[in-house]
Amino acid sequence: MQRAKYVLTEVLVGLWRNVSMTIAMIITMGVSLFMLGAATLTYLQVNDMKDFYYDKVQISIYLKKDVTDAQKANLDSALSDDPLVKDHFYESRETAYERFKEQFRDAPDLVNSVKPDSMPESFRISLKDPERVAEIDKKYHGVEGIDQIVDQKDLLGKVFSILGSAQTTALIAALVMAVAALLLVLNQIQVAAYSKRREVAVMKLVGASNWFIQAPFVLEAVAAALIGSVLAFLLLVAGKIVLIDGSLKDLTQYLTPLSWTKVILMFPLMAAVGSAVSAITGWITLRFYLRV
């Protein structure tokens, strides 16, 4: 009991002794863990969006302007009998124009510049297996009346590529901040160890164990990491409230919702990563610095 009390007291004293460095370490660790949490949430959301949208992906078969009714009827019959096709429907110029007006209702100048006659007729196809798009393209390429075949999956792939780049950027930023945090942890422990070098020498002479000597220093770093993880979690919560559920709400209507469960699960992840990295860094530093 006395040993635990001593270790706890030394941790609190150590954190307060170099309070400015402690604050810098907490902030740096917090930002680093925040970036890690944001990158992890982005990764999870991109995967959810892929599962959601790829399952609903459609193929658009756009028809030529001079397509005949017979050609449309033949294509409709072929799609109905195609074992790859789960469902399909015909979209007229008028229907396509109404959908266009709905999609771009916030851009009236663009809507007014487009006329119904400029919209193409098309067949919209849903596949039983979204991965077999190439077979559809090969089967219907060059069929009379067809202008082009567009796979929405290709368009979604570009969007997911952008989101993946954002995820990678956040992860790189997290790693850079993590290096800065580790350097601060290392420096903090070295300063604390130097200021208590005589006390450490006495403890070694009276037979104190290596762990007992190292514990206060390591726990200082772990405590700072835990406080930093709380700061990172609060930043994630603020980001969801202010951005995802606030100012960016209209932009996120096309995204899968970010649940509070995922945000809350980031806290134990960030706390565990921050504590483990800080503890390992502190232990290695003491092994070389104190030679205990």
C-alpha positions as CSV (number, residue, x, y, z in Angstrom):
1,M,0.0,0.0,0.0
2,Q,2.8,2.4,0.9
3,R,4.6,1.6,-2.3
4,A,1.5,2.3,-4.4
5,K,1.0,5.6,-2.5
6,Y,4.6,6.5,-3.1
7,V,4.4,5.8,-6.8
8,L,1.2,7.7,-7.2
9,T,2.6,10.7,-5.4
10,E,5.7,10.7,-7.5
11,V,3.6,10.6,-10.7
12,L,1.6,13.6,-9.6
13,V,4.7,15.5,-8.5
14,G,6.5,14.7,-11.8
15,L,3.6,15.9,-13.9
16,W,3.4,19.1,-12.0
17,R,7.2,19.7,-11.8
18,N,7.4,20.2,-15.6
19,V,3.9,21.4,-16.1
20,S,4.6,23.3,-19.4
21,M,6.2,20.3,-20.9
22,T,3.4,18.1,-19.6
23,I,0.8,20.3,-21.2
24,A,2.7,20.3,-24.5
25,M,3.0,16.5,-24.4
26,I,-0.8,16.1,-23.6
27,I,-1.8,18.4,-26.5
28,T,0.6,16.8,-29.0
29,M,-0.6,13.3,-27.9
30,G,-4.2,14.4,-28.1
31,V,-3.9,15.8,-31.6
32,S,-2.0,12.6,-32.7
33,L,-4.6,10.3,-31.3
34,F,-7.4,12.5,-32.7
35,M,-5.9,12.1,-36.2
36,L,-5.6,8.3,-35.6
37,G,-9.2,8.1,-34.5
38,A,-10.4,10.2,-37.5
39,A,-8.4,8.1,-39.9
40,T,-9.9,4.9,-38.4
41,L,-13.4,6.3,-38.6
42,T,-12.9,7.3,-42.2
43,Y,-11.7,3.7,-42.9
44,L,-14.8,2.2,-41.3
45,Q,-17.1,4.6,-43.1
46,V,-15.5,4.0,-46.5
47,N,-16.0,0.2,-46.0
48,D,-19.6,0.7,-44.9
49,M,-20.3,3.0,-48.0
50,K,-18.8,0.4,-50.3
51,D,-21.0,-2.3,-48.9
52,F,-24.0,-0.1,-49.1
53,Y,-23.6,1.5,-52.5
54,Y,-21.9,-1.4,-54.4
55,D,-24.9,-3.5,-53.5
56,K,-27.2,-0.9,-55.0
57,V,-25.0,0.0,-58.0
58,Q,-26.7,0.2,-61.4
59,I,-25.5,0.0,-65.0
60,S,-26.9,2.6,-67.4
61,I,-27.3,1.6,-71.0
62,Y,-27.7,4.9,-72.9
63,L,-29.5,4.7,-76.2
64,K,-28.8,6.5,-79.4
65,K,-30.9,9.4,-80.4
66,D,-32.2,7.6,-83.5
67,V,-33.0,4.3,-81.7
68,T,-36.1,2.6,-83.0
69,D,-39.0,1.2,-81.0
70,A,-38.1,-2.3,-82.3
71,Q,-34.5,-2.0,-81.1
72,K,-35.8,-0.9,-77.7
73,A,-38.2,-3.8,-77.6
74,N,-35.4,-6.3,-78.5
75,L,-33.1,-4.9,-75.9
76,D,-35.9,-5.0,-73.2
77,S,-36.6,-8.6,-74.1
78,A,-32.9,-9.5,-74.0
79,L,-32.5,-7.9,-70.5
80,S,-35.6,-9.7,-69.2
81,D,-34.1,-13.1,-70.3
82,D,-30.5,-12.3,-69.1
83,P,-29.6,-14.5,-66.1
84,L,-27.1,-11.8,-64.9
85,V,-29.8,-9.2,-64.6
86,K,-31.7,-8.9,-61.4
87,D,-33.9,-6.1,-62.4
88,H,-34.2,-3.4,-65.1
89,F,-36.4,-0.6,-66.2
90,Y,-36.6,1.8,-69.1
91,E,-36.1,5.6,-68.5
92,S,-37.6,8.0,-71.1
93,R,-36.2,11.4,-71.9
94,E,-38.9,13.1,-69.8
95,T,-38.3,10.9,-66.8
96,A,-34.5,11.5,-67.1
97,Y,-35.2,15.3,-67.3
98,E,-37.4,15.2,-64.1
99,R,-34.7,13.3,-62.3
100,F,-32.1,15.8,-63.5
101,K,-34.1,18.7,-62.3
102,E,-34.5,17.1,-58.9
103,Q,-30.8,16.3,-58.6
104,F,-29.7,19.9,-59.5
105,R,-32.6,21.8,-58.0
106,D,-30.1,24.0,-56.2
107,A,-28.6,25.1,-59.6
108,P,-31.5,26.7,-61.5
109,D,-29.2,28.2,-64.2
110,L,-27.9,24.7,-65.1
111,V,-31.5,23.3,-65.1
112,N,-32.7,26.0,-67.4
113,S,-29.9,25.4,-69.8
114,V,-30.9,21.8,-70.4
115,K,-34.0,20.8,-72.4
116,P,-35.8,17.4,-72.2
117,D,-34.8,16.6,-75.8
118,S,-31.1,16.7,-74.8
119,M,-31.5,13.9,-72.2
120,P,-30.8,10.4,-73.5
121,E,-33.1,7.4,-73.2
122,S,-31.7,4.6,-71.2
123,F,-32.2,1.2,-69.5
124,R,-31.2,1.0,-65.9
125,I,-29.9,-2.4,-64.8
126,S,-29.3,-4.0,-61.4
127,L,-27.2,-7.1,-61.4
128,K,-27.5,-10.2,-59.3
129,D,-23.7,-10.1,-58.8
130,P,-22.4,-6.5,-59.0
131,E,-18.9,-7.9,-59.7
132,R,-19.9,-9.2,-63.2
133,V,-20.2,-5.8,-64.8
134,A,-17.6,-6.7,-67.4
135,E,-19.7,-9.5,-68.7
136,I,-22.7,-7.2,-69.3
137,D,-20.4,-4.7,-71.1
138,K,-19.0,-7.4,-73.3
139,K,-22.4,-9.0,-74.1
140,Y,-24.2,-5.7,-75.1
141,H,-21.3,-3.8,-76.6
142,G,-22.1,-2.9,-80.2
143,V,-25.8,-4.0,-80.0
144,E,-28.0,-1.9,-82.3
145,G,-29.5,1.2,-80.7
146,I,-27.0,1.3,-77.8
147,D,-24.8,4.4,-77.5
148,Q,-22.7,3.6,-74.4
149,I,-22.8,1.5,-71.3
150,V,-21.8,3.3,-68.0
151,D,-21.1,1.4,-64.8
152,Q,-21.8,3.5,-61.7
153,K,-19.3,1.4,-59.9
154,D,-16.5,3.2,-61.8
155,L,-17.9,6.6,-60.7
156,L,-18.2,5.4,-57.1
157,G,-14.6,4.1,-57.3
158,K,-13.4,7.6,-58.0
159,V,-15.3,8.9,-55.0
160,F,-13.9,6.2,-52.8
161,S,-10.4,6.9,-54.1
162,I,-10.7,10.5,-52.9
163,L,-12.0,9.4,-49.5
164,G,-9.1,6.9,-49.3
165,S,-6.7,9.6,-50.0
166,A,-8.2,11.7,-47.2
167,Q,-7.8,8.7,-44.9
168,T,-4.2,8.2,-45.9
169,T,-3.5,11.9,-45.4
170,A,-5.0,11.7,-41.9
171,L,-3.0,8.6,-41.1
172,I,0.3,10.2,-42.2
173,A,-0.5,13.3,-40.2
174,A,-1.2,11.1,-37.2
175,L,2.1,9.4,-37.6
176,V,4.0,12.7,-37.8
177,M,2.3,13.9,-34.7
178,A,3.0,10.6,-33.0
179,V,6.7,11.1,-33.6
180,A,6.5,14.5,-32.1
181,A,4.6,13.1,-29.1
182,L,7.2,10.4,-28.6
183,L,10.0,12.9,-28.7
184,L,8.2,14.9,-26.0
185,V,7.7,11.7,-23.9
186,L,11.4,10.9,-24.2
187,N,12.5,14.4,-23.3
188,Q,10.0,14.6,-20.4
189,I,11.3,11.3,-18.9
190,Q,15.0,12.3,-19.4
191,V,14.4,15.6,-17.6
192,A,12.5,13.9,-14.8
193,A,15.1,11.2,-14.4
194,Y,18.0,13.8,-14.4
195,S,16.2,15.9,-11.7
196,K,15.9,12.8,-9.5
197,R,19.2,11.2,-10.3
198,R,20.4,11.3,-6.6
199,E,17.2,9.9,-5.3
200,V,17.4,7.1,-7.9
201,A,21.0,6.3,-6.9
202,V,20.0,6.1,-3.2
203,M,17.1,3.8,-4.1
204,K,19.5,1.5,-6.0
205,L,21.8,1.4,-3.1
206,V,19.1,0.3,-0.7
207,G,18.0,-2.5,-3.1
208,A,14.9,-1.1,-4.8
209,S,13.8,-3.1,-7.8
210,N,14.1,-1.8,-11.3
211,W,10.4,-1.8,-11.7
212,F,9.8,0.2,-8.5
213,I,12.3,2.8,-9.7
214,Q,11.0,3.0,-13.3
215,A,7.3,2.9,-12.4
216,P,6.8,6.6,-11.6
217,F,8.5,7.8,-14.8
218,V,6.6,5.3,-17.0
219,L,3.3,6.2,-15.3
220,E,3.8,9.9,-15.9
221,A,3.9,9.2,-19.6
222,V,0.9,6.9,-19.5
223,A,-1.1,9.5,-17.5
224,A,-0.3,12.2,-20.1
225,A,-1.4,9.8,-22.8
226,L,-4.6,9.0,-21.1
227,I,-5.4,12.7,-20.7
228,G,-4.5,13.2,-24.3
229,S,-6.9,10.4,-25.3
230,V,-9.7,12.2,-23.5
231,L,-8.8,15.4,-25.4
232,A,-8.8,13.4,-28.7
233,F,-12.2,11.9,-27.9
234,L,-13.7,15.3,-27.1
235,L,-12.4,16.6,-30.4
236,L,-14.0,13.6,-32.2
237,V,-17.3,14.3,-30.4
238,A,-17.1,18.0,-31.3
239,G,-16.4,17.1,-34.9
240,K,-19.5,14.8,-35.1
241,I,-21.7,17.4,-33.5
242,V,-20.4,20.5,-35.2
243,L,-19.5,19.2,-38.6
244,I,-21.1,15.8,-39.4
245,D,-24.4,16.5,-37.7
246,G,-24.2,20.3,-38.1
247,S,-22.7,22.5,-40.9
248,L,-22.0,19.5,-43.2
249,K,-25.3,17.8,-42.7
250,D,-26.6,18.6,-46.2
251,L,-23.4,17.2,-47.7
252,T,-23.5,14.0,-45.7
253,Q,-27.0,12.9,-46.8
254,Y,-25.4,10.8,-49.5
255,L,-23.1,9.1,-47.0
256,T,-23.8,6.3,-44.6
257,P,-24.5,7.7,-41.1
258,L,-21.7,7.9,-38.6
259,S,-23.1,6.2,-35.5
260,W,-22.2,7.3,-32.0
261,T,-21.3,3.7,-31.2
262,K,-18.3,4.0,-33.6
263,V,-17.2,7.3,-32.1
264,I,-17.4,6.0,-28.6
265,L,-15.5,2.9,-29.5
266,M,-12.6,5.2,-30.6
267,F,-11.9,6.2,-27.0
268,P,-10.7,2.8,-25.7
269,L,-8.8,2.3,-28.9
270,M,-7.0,5.7,-28.6
271,A,-6.4,5.3,-24.9
272,A,-4.9,1.8,-25.4
273,V,-2.7,2.9,-28.2
274,G,-1.5,6.1,-26.5
275,S,-0.9,4.3,-23.2
276,A,1.0,1.4,-24.8
277,V,3.2,3.6,-27.0
278,S,4.0,5.9,-24.1
279,A,4.7,3.1,-21.7
280,I,7.0,1.3,-24.1
281,T,8.8,4.5,-25.0
282,G,9.3,5.4,-21.4
283,W,10.6,1.9,-20.5
284,I,13.1,1.9,-23.3
285,T,14.3,5.4,-22.5
286,L,14.9,4.5,-18.9
287,R,16.7,1.3,-19.8
288,F,19.3,3.4,-21.6
289,Y,19.2,6.5,-19.5
290,L,19.2,5.3,-15.9
291,R,21.0,2.0,-16.6
292,V,18.8,0.3,-14.0
